[in-house]
Amino acid sequence: WQAVRLTEYYGRQYTAQPYGLNTPAAFAFVFNIIYTIFFQNGGGDASFILGYKIALAANFITGIISVALGLIGPIMLKVVPPA
C-alpha cells in the first residue's frame, strides 16, 4: 500500500519490504554462526561470547556489502527493469 502511494505521488517505481527487518538473515546468523560456534567449542559462556563476536563481525561485513551495493543501486535502476 505504501509503495503504491509513493509511486502515484512521485511518479516512479517503489517496492515495499514485506517482512520488516531482514528476518531470514537473522535466523541464518543465529543458527549458522552462533549455534555452530557454541557447540563446536563445547558450550558455556566463553563459547557463546565467541560466537557472538564472530556474528557481530559477520553482520558488520554484511553491512559493508549492503552499503557498497547500495551505492550502485541508482545504476542498477537504470539498467534493470522494475518488477
Buried (B, 14 or more C-beta within 10 A) or exposed (E): EEEEEBBEEEEEEBEEEEEEEEEEEEEEBEEEBBEEBBEEEEEEEEBBEBBBEBBEEBBEEBEEEEEEEEEEEEEEEEEEEEE
